[in-house]
Amino acid sequence: MLAAAVLSETAAALSLKAALDTPWWYSVVVTGYGVSFVLLSMILRAGAPIGKTYGIWAASGIALTAVLGCLIFGEPLTVTMLAGIVLVIGGVLLVEFGSGRSRIGVDG
């Protein structure tokens, strides 16, 4: 479900760019974001932690949107941007690996 949420959010984000020239793409924008948020709520309802889930969703969406923006729209994808994507993914991994450790501000 998380992969589908990422893909629908990415489709919505890319459709924003396409809608600048062809307004019917706005229907894909609304649908994509709607589907993505419904899927995210279902994942959270199933008990997934919000920090980990949202982090994966956001980082994956950023990376995929940047890469596909380059491939589809010919937008630049510089070394600096790639480094930023790596840093975002690294941050999500830190949240993932740290989620089982001691908690700040809880129990004390």
C-alpha positions as CSV (number, residue, x, y, z in Angstrom):
1,M,0.0,0.0,0.0
2,L,2.9,2.4,0.8
3,A,4.3,1.9,-2.7
4,A,0.9,2.7,-4.3
5,A,0.7,5.8,-2.1
6,V,4.1,6.9,-3.3
7,L,3.3,6.2,-6.9
8,S,0.0,8.0,-6.8
9,E,1.5,11.1,-5.1
10,T,4.3,11.1,-7.7
11,A,1.8,10.9,-10.5
12,A,-0.1,13.8,-9.0
13,A,3.1,15.9,-8.6
14,L,4.2,15.3,-12.2
15,S,0.7,16.0,-13.4
16,L,0.9,19.5,-11.9
17,K,3.7,20.3,-14.4
18,A,1.7,18.7,-17.3
19,A,-1.4,20.7,-16.3
20,L,0.4,24.0,-17.0
21,D,-0.1,23.3,-20.7
22,T,-3.0,20.9,-20.7
23,P,-5.6,21.7,-17.9
24,W,-7.3,18.3,-17.9
25,W,-4.3,17.0,-16.1
26,Y,-5.6,18.7,-12.9
27,S,-8.1,15.8,-12.6
28,V,-5.0,13.5,-12.3
29,V,-3.6,15.8,-9.7
30,V,-6.7,15.7,-7.5
31,T,-7.2,12.0,-8.0
32,G,-3.5,11.2,-7.3
33,Y,-3.3,13.2,-4.1
34,G,-6.7,11.9,-2.9
35,V,-5.7,8.2,-3.5
36,S,-2.3,8.8,-1.9
37,F,-3.8,10.3,1.3
38,V,-6.5,7.6,1.6
39,L,-3.8,4.9,1.3
40,L,-1.6,6.7,3.9
41,S,-4.6,6.8,6.3
42,M,-5.2,3.1,5.7
43,I,-1.5,2.3,6.5
44,L,-1.7,4.4,9.7
45,R,-5.0,2.8,10.7
46,A,-3.3,-0.6,10.3
47,G,-0.8,0.5,13.0
48,A,2.2,1.7,11.1
49,P,4.1,4.5,12.9
50,I,3.6,7.9,11.3
51,G,7.2,9.1,11.5
52,K,8.5,6.1,9.6
53,T,5.6,5.9,7.2
54,Y,5.5,9.6,6.3
55,G,9.3,9.7,6.0
56,I,9.4,6.8,3.5
57,W,6.5,8.3,1.6
58,A,8.0,11.8,1.4
59,A,11.5,10.7,0.6
60,S,10.5,8.2,-2.0
61,G,8.2,10.8,-3.6
62,I,10.9,13.4,-3.7
63,A,13.4,11.1,-5.2
64,L,11.0,9.6,-7.8
65,T,9.6,13.0,-8.8
66,A,13.0,14.5,-9.3
67,V,14.2,11.5,-11.4
68,L,11.0,11.3,-13.5
69,G,10.9,15.1,-13.9
70,C,14.3,14.8,-15.5
71,L,13.3,11.9,-17.8
72,I,9.8,13.2,-18.7
73,F,10.2,17.0,-18.7
74,G,14.0,17.3,-19.3
75,E,14.5,19.1,-16.0
76,P,18.0,19.2,-14.6
77,L,19.2,16.6,-12.2
78,T,22.5,17.8,-10.9
79,V,25.1,16.2,-8.7
80,T,24.0,18.5,-5.9
81,M,20.4,17.4,-6.3
82,L,21.4,13.7,-6.3
83,A,23.4,14.4,-3.1
84,G,20.2,15.9,-1.6
85,I,18.2,12.9,-2.5
86,V,20.8,10.6,-0.9
87,L,20.7,12.8,2.2
88,V,16.9,12.6,2.4
89,I,17.0,8.9,2.0
90,G,19.7,8.7,4.7
91,G,17.5,10.7,7.0
92,V,14.6,8.3,6.5
93,L,16.9,5.4,7.2
94,L,18.0,7.0,10.5
95,V,14.4,7.4,11.5
96,E,13.7,3.8,10.5
97,F,16.7,2.4,12.4
98,G,16.2,4.7,15.4
99,S,12.5,3.9,15.8
100,G,13.2,1.1,18.2
101,R,15.6,3.0,20.4
102,S,15.0,5.1,23.5
103,R,12.4,7.9,23.1
104,I,12.9,11.5,23.8
105,G,10.2,13.1,26.0
106,V,8.4,9.8,26.7
107,D,8.3,8.3,30.1
108,G,10.1,10.8,31.7
